[in-house]
């Protein structure tokens, strides 16, 4: 799909653009190598793309990347990378318009695989993840308490134990469906939990999603839930809010109604919980460690809901942490490419979880060391790249350098009709990585033996330099 749409888009752009670089269709092997190079770039971070291919700064360049494909080809593939057929796009305001049209085919392909390839643990989490993006976009979001504050918001259902992404939904702004009685928060959770009825899952949410109506709906579907709750939620017991005023740290109280348990606990401030997986218990109560103003450690009584919530609410954050270490995201003004690289990151994370589940189990039996996320990424990149190399074969053999310096072979300047770039001048331009017009020189003088064009002029005698100097680039 990616190869087909990329070639289609490139053919359309190159065919309608004058002075465009020559384009040849990308193959499946080349696209795999391109993705492998992107993964390697996430491991080897450099401030600018061209430094990976730099000959001017050989100590920081990466021969392992530059040997796979030239910089020009990498930039071409990145520019023409596409995931859908633009001719099928429905304009904004028309019936059937899809804001995620650019990535819809990929989402429809990848997300069902995430859901079918792995059975998550009983504890799972719903939370938001942010894809960094500060460009112009109608559904760009700002979340102040996230490490990435500006970007594209993604609702994620993740395994609370290992961060496996079970389902995801990109938020594209408020729609007509959000005005229903269900509400946006409840609708998102129910959409993410589709096809998981009566699985006995324990779902953990923060106060953005938690509400009594949502938890009752999930309970009727065979899914227990637990999370912090806002006091303005409909049907939340008001007597708990009133009772929490002017109480000391460690105080907690609860109210229950059928499967629902509402709880308040005083820490530095009042914290409210809602749960359908806990029961009302007065003793024994767990404790948490706190410190007094003078630094003395103390044990503070807390409700039974708190330890479970603290242990299992970090599923999405755990996945984000693993993705951040060697993130493959490339800077781009096109928002959908950021989503594409986020999906690639999710696929790598899920692959690592599966690999840890099966591969590391075998290693434990044999007493071998477990494979970490870095080793897994390196192996993925190496398998994608394989033996692929789109670079042309090296130029003249070294033996011809000896021939051009041998004056007994008959190197004579010959005037020809066609006018081509001087070999010496063009080589110097490439070494200096400059494309200024003043550095380019064409000549009709050709060496009778070497068959290359060379300048013969009073201000520069490249013909003499080419046949007498070993390294004429100096």
N, C-alpha and C positions, 0 to 999 in steps of 0.2 A: 504494500500500500504506500509506504513512504517513498520507495523508489519510483513507483508509477507516477504519483502526484508531483514529486520533485522534477522528474523529467518533463511532465506535461507543462508545469509552470515555467520551467526554464526555456522550453521551446517557444512558448508564447511571448516571453519577455525578450529573448534574444532575437526572435524573428521580427519584433516590432521596434527594436532599438538600434539606432545607428552607432557605429564605432564600438559595439559590444565585444567583449573578449570571446574568442571561440569557445564553444561549449560542446562537449561530447557527453552522451547519456551516462549517468551514474548507474553502476551495477549493484546487485545485492552485496557482493563481496566488498565493493568500495564503500557502500553505506555502512556496513558493519565495521570496516576499518575506521571510518569517520567517527562513529560512536565510540569505538575503542580509544581513539585519539582524544576525544572529549573527556572520557573517563580518566585518562592519563593526565590531562591538563588539570583535572580536579585534584590530583595527588601532587603534581609538580606545579605549584602556583607561581606564576610570573605576572608582573604588573601590566605587560602589553603582549598582545598576541604575536606580533612579529619577532619577539625575542626568542621564541622557541626555534625559529629558523635563522637566527642571527649568525652571520659569519664575522661581523665586526666585533661581537662580544662572544667568542667561542666558549668562554668559561661558564656562561650561564645558559647557553643554548642547550637544546635537548636533541641529540642525534637520534635517540630512539623514536622521537616524534617526527623530526624532519626527514628521516629516511623512509617514512611510510608514504607521504605525499607532499608535493610542494605547497608553499604558503598560498600561492594563487589558487590552486585547486581546492584547498581547504576553505578559503574565503568564498569561492564559487558555490560549493555545496552548502555552506552555511547561509549564503544569501538566497539561494533558490530552494532551500529546504521548505517542503510543503506537505500538508497532511490531508487536503481535501481539494475537490475540483471547484475552482472559483466560478465556473459557468453555472453551477447549481445553487449559488448563493441567492437567498431571498432577501431583498432590501429591507431596511428598518422601516417599520410602520405597516408592512404587508403581513397578511395572514401566513403563519408558518415561519416567521422570522426567528432565527436561532442565534443568540449572541455568542454562543460557543461553537458556531459552525466550523471555524478553522480547526478545532481539535475534537469535534464531535465523533468522527469516525474512530479516532484513536481511543477516546474514552469508552465508546461502545465495544471496542475490541479488548481493552486491557482490564477494565473494572470487573467484568464477569469472570475473567481468569483469576483475579485477586480473590474473588468470592469462592471459587470452586476448588482451588489448589490446596487450601489449608483450612483445617478446622481449628478455630482459635480456642484459647482457654476459656474457662467459665467467666472470668472477670474481663470486662472490656470497657472502653472509654469512648465517649463522644466529646470532641472538642474542636476548636478552630486551629487551623494552620495558616500561615501567611506566606505567600509567594512574593518576594520583594519586587516591586515595580513602582516607579515614580513618574512614569510618562502619562500622557493624556489617555484617560480611559473612563468610561461612564460608570463602571461598577468598581472602581478603585476604592479601597477601604482604609480607615485609620483606626487602629486599636492601640491605645496608649500603653497598656500593660504587657505588650508583646515585645520580644527582642527586635523583631521586624515590625515596625509600626505602620509603614505605608506599603500597600501592595494589594494583591488579589486574595480574597478570603476563601478558604476551602474548609468545608465541614468534613471531618474525618472520623470514621469508626475504626478504632485500633485495638489490638490486643493489649491489655493492661500489663501483661508480663514481659513481652518482648518488643512491643511497638509495631507488630505486623499490621499493615494497612488493609483492612477487610473491605472497606467501602469508602468512597469519597464523593463529594458533591461540591462543585465550584459555584460560589454565590455570585449571581449576576445582577443583583438588585431586586427591589420589590416588584412583585408581579400581582396580577389579579387574584391568583390562587391564595396569596398570602393574606388576603382580606377575609378569608373564611373564619368560622368560629374556632377552628383548630389553632390558628396563629402560626407565625413563621417558625418559632423555636420548636414547637411540638411537631410541626410538619416535617422539619429537617430530621428530627430524631426518628420519626416513624418511617420516613423514606429510607434512611440509612439502615434501619432494622428490618427492611423488607425481606421476606422469605426466611425469617429467623423465629417465627412463632413457635411457642412451646418447646424451645431448646433449653430452657432452664438457665439462660445467661444471667449474669449479674452485671448490670449496666451502671456506670458511674458518670455523673454529669456535674457541671458547675451551675451556679445560680442563674446563668443566662438561659438555660434550658428547663431547669427543674420547675415543676408545677404539679399540684395535686391531680388535676385532670389528666395530664400526660402519664403520670405514674400509675393511675388507675387503668388507663388504656393499655399500658404495657403489661400490667399485672394480669389483665384479662387475656392477653396474648401469651401468657406463660413466661414473661420476662420480668425479673425483679430489678429494682432500680434503687439507687442511693445517691444523694448529692446535697450540696448546700442550696439554700432557697432564699429568695428575696421575700421580704415581709409584705410587699404589695401584691403578692400572687393571690388570685381569687380562691376563696375557701381555706386559706391558711388561718389557723386558729388565732384570733386576736388576743386571747388571754395570755398566751405565751409572750407576746410582745410587751404587754403591760407588766407582766411578772418579772421580766428581765431587767427592768429599770432599777437602778440603785442597788445592784447586787454585787457581791465580791467575786473575784476570780475563782473559778472552780465550781461555781454554782451551775447546775443544769436541771432542767425540768422537761417533761414530755407530755404529749397528748396523743391518743390513738383513736382511730375510727376505722374499723374493719382491718384491712391489710396495711393501711397508711399509719405511719408513725411520724409525728412532728416533734422536733426536739430543739431546745435552745441551750446554749452553753456560753458561759462568760469566760473569755480569755482576756486579752487586752481590750476587746470589744465584744459585743453580742454576735454570736454566730448561730445561724439557724439551719437545721437539717431536715430533710424529708427522706423517708425510706420505706420500702415495702419488703425488705429482706431482713430487717431487725425487729426485735420484739421489745416491749417495754420492760426494762429491768432496773431495779433499784440497787441491787448488790449481787455479786461484788462488781465494783466499777473499775475500769482500767485507769491508769494515770499516765501523764506526760511530764517530761522534765522541763522545768522553767527556772528562771533565776530572779532573785530579788534585786532591788536597786543597788545593793552593795555587792552583788555578784554571787551570793550564796545560793547553791542549787537546791531546789525544792521539788517535790512531787505534787502535781495538781491533778485532782480528780477530773475525768472527762467522760462523756457518754460513750457507749460501745460503738456508736457509729463512726467516731473520729478515727480510730486506728485503721479501720478498713478503708475509709475514704482517703487517708493520707497514703496508704500503701498502693492503691489501685487507680488513683485519679491521674497518674502521670503517663498513661500509655501513649498518647499522642506526642507529648513532650519528649518521651524517650525515643520515639521514632525520629522526631525533628533533630534531636541531639546526634543520632547516628548519621543522619543525612548531612549535618553541618560540617562534620570533620573534613570530608573530601568532596564537597559539593561540585556537581558537574555543570551548574548553571553558568551560561555565558551571557554577558551584557548584550542587550538588544533593545531597540526601540519598539519592536513588535511584541505586544503583550502575550500573544498566543505561544511564542517561542519559550517564554518563561514557564508557561503551563506545561509545554512539551518536556522541558528539562526536569520539571518537578515530577512528572509521571515517570520519567526515566529513573529519577532518584527513588521513587516509591518502588519501582520494579527491582532496583538493586537491593533496597532494604528488605523487601519480601523474599528475594532470592537468598539473601544472607540468612534470614530467619529459617528458611527451609533447609539451607545447607547446614546450619548449626544444629537443626533438629535431627537430621539423618547422618550427615558426614561426621560431625563431632561425636555422635553416639558410637560410631565405628572406631573413631580414634581413641575414645575412652576405653573401649574393650582391648585395644592393642597397646595402650599406654602411651599414645602419642599426644603431642601438644595440640590444643584446639586452634582452629584457624580464626584469626581476628578479622575485623572489617577491612583493614588495609590489605591483608593478604588476599581476601576474597575479591576486592576490587581489582587488584593487580592481575589475578587469574582471569577475571572476566574480560579485562582489556586485552590481555595477551591472546585469549581465545577469539575475540572479535577481530583483532588485527591479523593474527596468524602469520602467514608468509606474504601477505599482500604488500605490494609496492607499486605505486603508480608513477614513480619517477622514471625518466628516460635513462637508458643505459649511459654510462660515462662517455665523454667525448673521445678525443684522439688518444690513442695509447701513448704511454710514456716514450716508446721508441721513436714516435714521430717528433717528439721534442728534440731528440738527438739529431734527427734528420734536418730539422729547420736550422740548427746551429752548424751544420756541416756545409761549408761554403763550396766544397768540391763537387756538390751535386748539381750545381747550376741553378741558383736562385736568381732569376732575372725579372725585373719589372716589366709587365706587359699591359698595354692599354686595351681594355675591353669595353663593349657597348653598355652592358648593364651596370648600374651604380648601386653598390651595397655598402652596409656599415663596415667601417674599419674594425678588424678583429681586435687590435690593441686598444683602441678607444672604447669600444663596446664592453670589453672585459674589465677595463678600469671603472666604467660606469656601474657595472654590476657589483663590483667589489665595494665601491663606495656607497652603493645603494641609493643612487641619485638618478632622477629622471629629468633634470633640467635640460632644456633644448640646446643650450650652449655647449654641453658636453658630448653631443652626438655629432659624428663626422662621417660622411659618406665619401666613397672613393671609387674611381674607375680603374685604378691601378691594381693589378693582380699579380701574385707571385707565380711564375711559370711552373714551378715544381710543387709548391704547397697548395696552390689553387685557393688562396684566401685573399681578400681585398685588404689593402694597406694604404695608409696616407703617405704621400711623398710631397712634402711642402716645406718651405723655408723655416716656418715656425715649429713644425713637428715632422720628424722623419721616422714614422712608425715602421717603415719597411726595414730601415737599418736597425732599429731597436729590436724588432721581432727576430731578426736573424743573427744578432750578436749577443743579446742579453738573455741569460738563463731564465730569470723571473722578470719578465717585462711589465708586470703589474706594479712594481715598486716605483 
